Amino acid sequence: MARTLVTGAAGFIGFHLAERLLERGEEVIGLDNLNDYYDVRLKEARLECLLGRPGFQFVKGDLADQQAVADLFECERPPRVVNLAAQAGVRYSLTNPHAYTNSNIVGFLNVLEGSRHGAVEHLVFASSSSVYGANTRLPFSVEDNVDHPLSLYAASKKANELMAHSYAHLYDIPCTGLRFFNVYGPWGRPDAALSRFTAAMLEDRPIDVYNFGHHRRDFTYIDDIVEGIVRVLDHPARANPTWRGDAPDPASSRAPYRLYNIGNHQPVELLYLIELLEKVLGREARKNFLPMQPGDVADTVADVSALERDMDFVPATPIEEGVARFVAWYREYYGV
């Protein structure tokens, strides 16, 4: 029976991934520190759905705690690891930078060290579309240069990719990084745009619409994200035999290392997302139009050709269907 350590198991993506792995009859060790970056009650509610299910084990702990992480790997010896625990949020990084170095840098180093000493068969880790930063050529490809991040959050995710490659090279640990594009869906984070807009509209409060609503985002439904993670997890990264140092491919290596975008590859303008919400909720949004915020990018569009080529998978849930599912969950969960 496959066993997987999922960090951030009480988080949005980690919760859905843990459910999927359990449904496949696998064992899941879920790690989370249940911090208060957003409402802990939502994290606890997700966790409650997992606790007591056959094959699930929960460990409360912080990735930044070096000894605790080392002890976990030593005790459990997980053959596979999916690292989803991180300090999220671009805007939060503008005012709380140290939270990102503690969780995303120190914490990830502890995961790499645990994977090294525990002889992990495959480490899959969350990166982000934010690493594309100042890039303007669309769609974003994993073969693009990503050396110009626009926020510390983005820089920390780029650092994760570099750190993972060094461990893949030095210790032959198969490492795969996944650049997620604007994940949304049931059980989503309350600080995400879709949740904030829905809450405000139901309470008849105005919503802040940055860049006057004209930026485009590659909103990706949670089920597509999880399907992508599972397919990648089942295919440990391998060395690229055609990789050349004089013309390096950023998405592969002579080491067992790979990078993939997971996005819907059909960008949606923010104003259209708001229109969908208005239609599903049956009310008009009160819009407070504002200029672009520092750290934001104008557009995100994923080139998922590498994911399709290697994993035979392309995310495809229409935004109309995904938003309707999210609103149905939101109304049921919050009783509104």
GIZI-V913964 format. One line per field, one symbol per residue. phi: phi as a letter, one per 40 degrees, with the letter a starting at -180 (. if undefined). psi: psi as a letter, one per 30 degrees, with the letter a starting at -180 (. if undefined). Layout:
phi->???
psi->???
//
This chain:
phi->.cbbcbcgcccdcdcccddcccccgccbbbbacfcbdbdccccccccccccgcdgbbbbcabdccdccccccccccfccbbbcbcaccgcccccbbccccccccbcccccccccccccfccabbbcbaccccfcdbcbccbccccbcbcbacdccccccdccccccccccbgccbbbbccbfcaidgcccccdccccccccccfbcbcbcffgccbbccbcdccccccccccdcbddbcccbcbccaccccaacccaabbcbacfbcbcdccdcdccdcccgacccbbcbcdcdgcbcabbccbccccccbfabdacccccccccccccdccccgb
psi->kkkkkjkhfgleeeeeeeeeeefgglkkjkkkfhlgeljfeeeeeeeefekfkkfkkkkklkffjeeeeeeeeeefhkfkkjjfkljlkeeffffheffeeeefdeeeeeeeeeeefghkfkjklkalffffcfkfkklkkfflkhgilgleeeeeeeeeeeeeeeeeeeghjkkkkjjkjiklakglkffleeeeeeeeefghllkkjlgggflkkikkkeeeeeeeeeeeefikklkjfgkkffikjffalfliklkkkjlfgikkkeeeeeeeeeeefhlkkjkjkllkkkfllekkkkjgeeeeeffhkkkgkkeeeeeeeeeeeeeeefh.
//
